[in-house]
Amino acid sequence: MIITGNRLSMLRLETRWSAEECAYRLTIQTNELITPETWIAWERSEHNSVDEQQLIEKLSDITLMFGVDARYFEQKTTPHSEEGNVISFPIK
């Protein structure tokens, strides 16, 4: 089972934003102070924890910020990009 916090972490890593950048952008989006420590706590949150509940409350703003559909966080498996370059290394 993929936990919401894990999905948030994977999404952040895909965009290559730091936790500080995400916290800043969400602060602007929600007009509430979101600290980098809070963001990291959300990424590390356990299932049904207080941190996960806080994260779920902010999901609509987070999906707007990243430009993803809310279903991204509801999927059972990790979405994989169909695109990508595979580089083959020559065998010596």
Buried (B, 14 or more C-beta within 10 A) or exposed (E): EEBBBBBBBBBBEEEEBEBEBBBBBBBEBBEEEBEBEBBBBBBBBEEEBEBBEBBBEBBEBBBEBBEBEEEBBEEEEEEEEEEEEEEEEEEE
